[in-house]
Amino acid sequence: MSYLLLVCLGLVAAFFVSLPYGEFVHATYRTNLLVQDSLGNRTEA
């Protein structure tokens, strides 16, 4: 039982450690799309 608890806590800790990196990548991607949209360089899908 204690091993399962350690695995669960390890996964939760890894999620919280990696969360800011995912948000930063999303922010740069979103900023890039907004700049492209304002310049009119986006291709219509």
matplotlib code that plots the C-alpha trace (Angstrom):
import matplotlib.pyplot as plt

x = [0.0, 2.8, 4.4, 1.1, 0.9, 4.5, 3.7, 0.6, 2.3, 5.2, 2.8, 1.1, 4.4, 5.6, 2.4, 2.8, 6.5, 5.7, 2.6, 4.4, 6.4, 3.2, 1.6, 4.7, 4.7, 1.0, 1.5, 4.2, 2.1, -0.9, 1.2, 2.6, -0.9, -2.2, 0.7, 0.2, -3.6, -2.9, -0.5, -3.0, -0.5, -2.6, -3.9, -7.6, -8.3]
y = [0.0, 2.4, 1.8, 2.8, 5.9, 6.8, 6.3, 8.4, 11.2, 11.0, 11.4, 14.3, 16.0, 15.4, 16.9, 20.1, 20.4, 20.1, 22.3, 25.7, 24.4, 23.4, 26.8, 28.6, 26.6, 27.3, 31.0, 31.2, 29.2, 31.4, 34.6, 33.4, 32.7, 36.1, 37.9, 35.9, 36.7, 40.4, 40.4, 38.4, 35.6, 32.7, 30.3, 29.4, 25.8]
z = [0.0, 0.8, -2.6, -4.3, -2.3, -3.2, -6.9, -6.7, -4.9, -7.4, -10.3, -8.7, -8.0, -11.5, -12.9, -10.8, -11.7, -15.5, -15.5, -15.9, -18.9, -20.7, -20.0, -21.3, -24.5, -24.9, -24.4, -27.0, -29.5, -28.8, -29.2, -32.5, -33.8, -32.7, -34.4, -37.6, -37.5, -37.0, -40.0, -42.1, -42.8, -41.6, -44.2, -44.0, -43.3]

ax = plt.figure().add_subplot(projection="3d")
ax.plot(x, y, z, "-o")
ax.set_aspect("equal")
plt.show()
